[in-house]
Amino acid sequence: MSGLEGLGLLGLFLGTFLAATIFPFSSDALYLAVLAATGNPAGCLAAGTAGNWLGSVLTYWIGWAGRWEWIEKWLKVKPETLQKQKAMIDRYGIWLALLCWVPVAGDVIAIALGFYRTRPVWTAILMLIGKFVRFLAWNLIYGLF
């Protein structure tokens, strides 16, 4: 994350994108740093939401490309674990996409939604809503909107 806040809105976009993929760092901390530095709540909301959403969409498509055999072999995930995860996806479906903003768990949800092939357009729309609401909440907490 170091240095991204110095790039302003571009750094926010890049950082929130990366945080929604496989890079483990807090997009919230970056968001607040750029928000404080720029004082631009609308720009931060747009850049943060777009970057984080596109990162989750990429993670979704990575999941879509996944195969049971790969996950069992390379990630050492047991078939029973995959069955439990599938049951959760079957139960809640695309609505889980609203939770893709949750740190760490959100990335797993995005991969699972892709892996179990939920409807791409609606999944992406719900991801976008969740990401937007999350960053809007930071703006409201920070007192800039």
N, C-alpha and C positions, 0 to 999 in steps of 0.2 A: 504494500500500500504506500510505502514511503515514496514520496515524489509525485504521486498521482494527484494529490490535492493541489500541488503547485501548477498543474496544467488546467485548473479551473474546470469548466463544464466538460471539456474534452476528456480530462482526466477522470472526472466523475463518470462519464459514459463508459470509458474503457474499464475503469475499476469495477463498476457495478456489473458490467458484462462478465468480466473474469470471475467475480465473486459468485455469480450464478452458475458457473461451470465447475470445473474441478479444482480451482484455486481456493484454498481455505483461508479467507480473511473476511472481515466484517464490512459489508457494504454500508451498514448503518453508520459506523464510525467515519468512513470516508464521506458519506453523504453529509453528516453534520459538520465535518471539517470544511468541506467546500461551501456549504450553506453559510457557515460563519464567515468564511473568507470573502465570499462574493456578495452576500446579502441579497441574493437573487432567487427568491423562493420559486418563482414560475420556471425559470431556467433550470434550476436544480431538480424540480419536480419532473420536467420534461426529460432532461438528460439521464437522471437516475432511473426513472421508470423505463425509458426506452432501452438503456443498456442492460438493466437487470432482466427485463422481459425478454430481450433477444438472447441473452445468455441462457435463460430457462428454456426458450424454444430450441436452441441448439442442444441443450441437455436432453430435452424430450426426443429429438431426432436421433441422438446417440442411443437412447434407450430403444427407439423404434428399430434401429439397425442391429440390436443385440440378439443373441440366440441363447436358449436355455443351456446348451452344451458349453458355450463359452463361459457363462456365469458360473456354472458348476465347476468347470475345470480351472479357470484362471482366478476367479474370485473366491473359490472354495465355499460357495453358498450351497447349502443343502437343498435338495428338492422340496423338503417339507417347508422350509423358509419361503421358497418361491410360491408354494401353494397357499400359504397364509397371506402373503402379499397379494396374490391374485384374488383371494377371497375379499380382501379389503377393497381392492379396485373394483371388483364386481359389485360390492355393496354400495360404495359411495361414488364410483365412476368419475366423471369429469369434474365433479364438485370439489374433489381433492386439489384441483389446480388452483383454487383460491388460496391454498396453503403453501404454494411454492415459494413464498417470501420467507417462510420460517427458516432461520439459520440451520444449516446442516441437513435437517430433515427435508427441507424444501427441495434440495438437489436430488435426494433419494426419491421423493414423490414424483418429480419431473421425469426422472429416468424410468420409474415404474409405469407412469402414465404412457410413456412412449413404448416401453417394452410390451405392455399389454394392449397396445394399440387402441387407446381411446380416440374419440373423434378429434382429429387434429385442429380443425378450425375453432370448435367450441372450447377445446382445451386451451388453445392459445388465447382466446378472448377472456376466459376466466383467469388465466395467469396474469394477463394485462391488468384486469380489474384488481386482483390481489396486490400486485406490485404498486399500482397507482395509489391505492388506499394506504398501503404501508408508508410510502414516502409523503403522502399528504398528511398523515398522522404526525410524522416528524416535523413537518412545517408548522402544524398547529401547536404541537408541544413546544417547539422552539419560539413560537409566537410571531411568525412572519407571514401568516396568511389569514 
